[in-house]
Amino acid sequence: MGIITKIRKVFFNPFIVIEYIFSKGFFNFLSDKQYIKLKYKCKTGKNLNLKHMETFNEKLQWLKLYDRNPLYTKLVNKYEVREYIKEKIGEEYLIPIIGCWDSPEQIDFKKLPEQFVLKSTHDSGGVYIVDKNSRNISGQAKNFFNKRLRTNYYKISREWPYKYCKRMIIAEKKMTDESGNELKDYKLFCFNGQVKLIQVDFDRFHNHRRNLYTCNWEYINESIEYPNDNKVQIEKPVVLEEMLNIASKLSVGLPHVRVDLYVIRERIYFGELTFYHGSGYEKFSSKVMEKRLGDCINLDLAYSVR
């Protein structure tokens, strides 16, 4: 993109400048409501009316502000949630954990396997795949997590559960599916124990795409943020019914949560629980779909009210 094109883009969309200011933390002084309304406008170009909400993204903003169930802080923590999963559905669904540390300096890479995955427990996106054959991998990983541990993820999008989330680093066994390179990510959109949509993310490190399916594994020709690909026929998991049962158990009593699962050789593994998909800013290919998914959220189930 040329410099003239960039200037024109900023001139016709001043919210790009505001978004940059957001990233630097200059709006941290705003209240949660002020911050969320301003960021929603920057991200979507729309005004957020918290008294009249219809769409999925609008209702996620309301849940950020008013659904303050203290259990959520445990459920978004990638280490503490393991105990919850063990109690709810069983330890066999957990990816084996190799270690846990308070800082990257405590990690002794010499004692770890050739390949594994490091994750920060308190945020989204804090994932580092380690291959010890790579050059200076320990130094790169330590720099990566020193930055992550200094960040309070709550401040980025005011997702309340992360505000007091304990910051740690965990190492998990590296898992791959039949591709031998990565794991397809099955994201089940749940509403008080009912699964309404399944999103499958694939080829995330090269050409990230997402296909959407019903609970009966019927392809939905819609997209959320990333493009779909109807030429890629993702086979219906043999364990689909079990996946639906797991997601239902984990989401009962919750207005909305996304349950992320992996499938490896017909065995299911838990990924994470997400309460605000894309922080409520991701673009839907159709307004009809965003409205339909929004209709699934019953705000009366929220832990606290205005």
C-alpha positions as CSV (number, residue, x, y, z in Angstrom):
1,M,0.0,0.0,0.0
2,G,1.5,3.3,-1.1
3,I,1.9,6.3,1.2
4,I,-0.8,8.3,-0.7
5,T,-3.2,5.5,-0.4
6,K,-2.5,5.2,3.4
7,I,-3.1,8.9,3.9
8,R,-6.4,8.8,2.0
9,K,-7.5,5.8,4.0
10,V,-6.8,7.6,7.3
11,F,-8.4,10.8,6.0
12,F,-11.7,9.1,5.0
13,N,-11.7,6.9,8.2
14,P,-10.4,8.9,11.2
15,F,-11.3,6.0,13.4
16,I,-8.1,4.3,12.2
17,V,-6.1,7.0,14.1
18,I,-8.3,6.5,17.2
19,E,-7.8,2.7,17.0
20,Y,-4.0,3.3,17.0
21,I,-4.4,5.5,20.1
22,F,-6.3,2.7,21.7
23,S,-3.4,0.3,21.1
24,K,-1.1,2.7,23.0
25,G,-3.3,2.8,26.1
26,F,-4.2,6.5,25.9
27,F,-7.9,5.8,26.5
28,N,-7.3,3.6,29.6
29,F,-8.7,6.4,31.8
30,L,-12.2,6.0,30.4
31,S,-14.8,4.0,32.3
32,D,-15.7,0.6,31.0
33,K,-18.9,1.9,29.4
34,Q,-17.2,4.9,27.8
35,Y,-14.3,2.8,26.5
36,I,-16.5,0.0,25.1
37,K,-18.8,2.5,23.3
38,L,-15.9,4.3,21.7
39,K,-14.1,1.2,20.7
40,Y,-17.3,-0.4,19.3
41,K,-17.7,2.7,17.1
42,C,-14.1,2.5,15.9
43,K,-14.3,-1.2,15.1
44,T,-17.8,-1.3,13.5
45,G,-18.6,2.2,12.5
46,K,-21.8,2.0,14.5
47,N,-23.1,3.6,17.6
48,L,-23.7,1.1,20.5
49,N,-27.1,1.5,22.1
50,L,-27.1,-0.6,25.3
51,K,-30.8,-0.1,25.8
52,H,-31.8,-1.5,22.4
53,M,-29.6,-4.5,21.4
54,E,-30.4,-7.0,18.7
55,T,-27.2,-8.4,17.3
56,F,-24.7,-10.9,18.6
57,N,-21.9,-8.3,18.8
58,E,-24.1,-5.7,20.6
59,K,-25.1,-8.2,23.3
60,L,-21.5,-9.3,23.9
61,Q,-20.7,-5.7,24.8
62,W,-23.6,-5.7,27.3
63,L,-22.3,-8.9,28.8
64,K,-18.8,-7.4,29.2
65,L,-20.4,-4.6,31.3
66,Y,-23.0,-6.3,33.3
67,D,-22.4,-10.1,33.5
68,R,-19.9,-10.1,36.4
69,N,-20.0,-13.8,37.5
70,P,-16.8,-14.3,39.5
71,L,-16.5,-17.8,38.2
72,Y,-15.6,-16.4,34.8
73,T,-12.1,-15.3,36.0
74,K,-11.3,-19.0,36.7
75,L,-12.8,-20.2,33.5
76,V,-10.8,-17.9,31.2
77,N,-7.5,-18.8,33.0
78,K,-5.9,-21.5,30.9
79,Y,-4.4,-23.2,34.0
80,E,-7.2,-22.8,36.6
81,V,-9.9,-23.9,34.1
82,R,-8.3,-27.4,34.0
83,E,-9.7,-28.2,37.4
84,Y,-13.1,-27.1,36.3
85,I,-13.0,-29.3,33.2
86,K,-11.8,-32.2,35.3
87,E,-14.8,-31.9,37.6
88,K,-17.3,-31.3,34.8
89,I,-16.4,-33.7,32.1
90,G,-13.3,-35.6,33.2
91,E,-9.5,-35.3,33.2
92,E,-9.2,-37.4,30.0
93,Y,-10.3,-34.4,27.9
94,L,-7.3,-32.3,29.0
95,I,-4.2,-31.9,26.9
96,P,-1.2,-33.1,29.0
97,I,0.6,-30.3,30.8
98,I,4.4,-30.3,31.0
99,G,5.1,-27.4,33.3
100,C,4.0,-24.1,34.8
101,W,6.0,-21.0,35.7
102,D,5.5,-17.5,37.0
103,S,8.1,-16.0,34.6
104,P,9.9,-17.1,31.4
105,E,13.3,-16.9,33.3
106,Q,12.2,-19.9,35.3
107,I,11.8,-22.1,32.3
108,D,14.7,-24.6,31.8
109,F,14.3,-25.4,28.1
110,K,17.0,-28.1,28.4
111,K,14.6,-30.2,30.5
112,L,11.7,-29.9,28.1
113,P,10.8,-32.0,25.0
114,E,12.0,-31.1,21.5
115,Q,8.6,-29.8,20.6
116,F,5.9,-28.3,22.9
117,V,3.5,-25.4,23.2
118,L,3.9,-22.5,25.6
119,K,0.8,-20.5,26.6
120,S,0.2,-17.4,28.8
121,T,-2.7,-18.2,31.1
122,H,-4.3,-14.7,31.4
123,D,-5.0,-13.5,27.8
124,S,-6.0,-14.5,24.3
125,G,-3.4,-15.2,21.6
126,G,-0.5,-15.8,24.0
127,V,0.6,-19.0,22.3
128,Y,4.2,-19.9,21.3
129,I,5.0,-23.2,19.5
130,V,8.5,-24.3,20.4
131,D,10.7,-26.3,18.2
132,K,14.1,-26.6,19.9
133,N,15.8,-27.1,16.5
134,S,15.1,-23.4,15.7
135,R,17.8,-20.9,16.4
136,N,17.7,-19.0,19.7
137,I,14.2,-20.3,20.4
138,S,14.5,-19.9,24.2
139,G,15.5,-16.2,23.9
140,Q,12.6,-15.5,21.5
141,A,10.1,-17.2,23.7
142,K,11.3,-15.4,26.8
143,N,11.0,-12.0,25.1
144,F,7.5,-13.0,23.8
145,F,6.2,-13.9,27.3
146,N,7.9,-11.1,29.2
147,K,5.8,-8.8,27.0
148,R,2.6,-10.8,27.5
149,L,3.0,-11.0,31.3
150,R,3.3,-7.2,31.5
151,T,0.0,-6.8,29.8
152,N,-3.4,-6.7,31.6
153,Y,-5.6,-8.2,28.9
154,Y,-8.7,-6.6,30.4
155,K,-7.4,-3.1,29.4
156,I,-7.4,-4.0,25.7
157,S,-11.2,-4.6,25.3
158,R,-12.5,-4.4,28.8
159,E,-13.3,-8.0,29.0
160,W,-14.0,-8.1,32.8
161,P,-13.0,-11.7,33.6
162,Y,-9.4,-11.0,32.7
163,K,-9.0,-8.1,35.1
164,Y,-7.8,-10.2,38.0
165,C,-6.7,-13.2,36.0
166,K,-3.4,-14.7,37.4
167,R,-0.6,-14.3,35.0
168,M,1.5,-17.5,34.4
169,I,3.0,-19.6,31.7
170,I,2.2,-23.2,31.0
171,A,3.7,-25.8,28.7
172,E,1.5,-28.3,27.0
173,K,2.3,-31.3,24.9
174,K,2.2,-30.4,21.2
175,M,-0.8,-32.0,19.5
176,T,-1.5,-32.5,15.8
177,D,-4.4,-34.0,13.9
178,E,-4.4,-36.1,10.8
179,S,-2.7,-33.2,8.9
180,G,0.4,-33.7,10.9
181,N,1.0,-30.0,11.1
182,E,-1.8,-28.4,13.2
183,L,-5.1,-28.9,14.9
184,K,-8.4,-27.9,13.4
185,D,-10.2,-25.8,16.0
186,Y,-13.8,-26.7,16.6
187,K,-15.5,-23.7,18.2
188,L,-19.0,-24.5,19.5
189,F,-21.2,-21.4,20.1
190,C,-23.3,-22.3,23.2
191,F,-26.3,-20.6,24.8
192,N,-27.4,-21.9,28.2
193,G,-26.6,-25.5,27.3
194,Q,-27.6,-25.4,23.7
195,V,-25.2,-25.4,20.8
196,K,-26.4,-23.3,17.9
197,L,-23.4,-23.0,15.6
198,I,-20.1,-24.8,15.0
199,Q,-17.1,-22.9,13.6
200,V,-14.1,-24.7,12.3
201,D,-10.8,-22.8,11.9
202,F,-8.2,-24.4,9.7
203,D,-4.9,-23.6,8.0
204,R,-4.4,-20.9,10.6
205,F,-0.7,-20.3,10.1
206,H,-0.8,-20.0,6.3
207,N,-4.2,-19.1,4.9
208,H,-6.6,-18.8,7.9
209,R,-10.1,-19.8,6.9
210,R,-13.3,-20.7,8.8
211,N,-16.2,-22.9,7.8
212,L,-19.5,-22.8,9.6
213,Y,-21.8,-25.8,10.3
214,T,-25.1,-26.6,12.0
215,C,-25.2,-29.1,14.8
216,N,-26.2,-31.7,12.1
217,W,-23.1,-30.8,10.2
218,E,-24.8,-29.0,7.4
219,Y,-22.5,-26.4,5.7
220,I,-23.6,-22.8,6.2
221,N,-22.4,-20.5,3.4
222,E,-21.7,-17.6,5.7
223,S,-18.5,-16.2,7.2
224,I,-17.4,-14.5,10.4
225,E,-14.3,-12.2,10.0
226,Y,-12.2,-14.8,8.1
227,P,-13.3,-16.2,4.7
228,N,-15.0,-19.5,4.4
229,D,-14.0,-22.1,1.7
230,N,-16.7,-24.3,0.3
231,K,-14.1,-26.2,-1.7
232,V,-12.7,-27.6,1.6
233,Q,-15.1,-30.3,2.8
234,I,-14.4,-30.9,6.5
235,E,-15.7,-34.3,7.4
236,K,-18.2,-34.6,10.1
237,P,-16.4,-35.7,13.2
238,V,-17.2,-39.3,14.3
239,V,-17.4,-38.0,17.8
240,L,-19.7,-35.1,17.0
241,E,-22.5,-36.2,19.3
242,E,-20.0,-36.4,22.2
243,M,-18.6,-32.9,21.3
244,L,-22.2,-31.5,21.5
245,N,-22.8,-33.2,24.9
246,I,-19.5,-31.8,26.3
247,A,-20.3,-28.3,25.1
248,S,-23.8,-28.5,26.5
249,K,-22.5,-29.6,30.0
250,L,-20.0,-26.8,30.1
251,S,-22.4,-24.0,29.1
252,V,-25.5,-24.7,31.2
253,G,-26.6,-21.6,33.0
254,L,-24.4,-19.3,31.0
255,P,-25.9,-16.7,28.6
256,H,-23.2,-17.4,26.1
257,V,-19.8,-19.1,26.0
258,R,-17.8,-20.5,23.1
259,V,-16.4,-24.0,23.8
260,D,-13.3,-24.8,21.8
261,L,-12.5,-28.5,21.2
262,Y,-9.9,-30.5,19.2
263,V,-10.3,-34.0,17.8
264,I,-7.3,-36.3,17.4
265,R,-7.9,-39.8,16.1
266,E,-11.5,-39.7,17.3
267,R,-10.5,-38.5,20.8
268,I,-11.7,-35.1,22.0
269,Y,-9.5,-32.6,23.8
270,F,-10.6,-29.4,25.5
271,G,-9.1,-26.1,24.2
272,E,-10.6,-23.1,26.0
273,L,-13.7,-21.3,27.0
274,T,-14.4,-17.9,25.4
275,F,-17.1,-15.5,26.6
276,Y,-16.7,-12.8,24.0
277,H,-16.0,-14.1,20.5
278,G,-13.6,-11.7,18.8
279,S,-14.4,-9.3,21.7
280,G,-17.7,-8.6,20.0
281,Y,-16.1,-6.9,17.0
282,E,-15.8,-9.5,14.3
283,K,-17.6,-8.9,11.0
284,F,-20.5,-11.2,9.9
285,S,-21.1,-11.8,6.2
286,S,-24.8,-11.1,6.7
287,K,-26.8,-9.0,9.2
288,V,-29.4,-11.8,9.3
289,M,-26.9,-14.2,10.7
290,E,-25.6,-11.8,13.3
291,K,-29.2,-11.0,14.4
292,R,-30.1,-14.7,14.5
293,L,-27.1,-15.5,16.7
294,G,-27.9,-12.5,18.9
295,D,-31.5,-13.8,19.4
296,C,-29.9,-16.9,21.1
297,I,-28.5,-14.7,24.0
298,N,-30.9,-14.4,26.9
299,L,-29.6,-11.5,28.9
300,D,-31.9,-12.4,31.8
301,L,-29.4,-15.2,32.6
302,A,-26.7,-12.7,33.3
303,Y,-25.3,-13.0,36.8
304,S,-26.0,-9.4,37.7
305,V,-28.2,-6.7,36.2
306,R,-27.8,-3.0,35.6
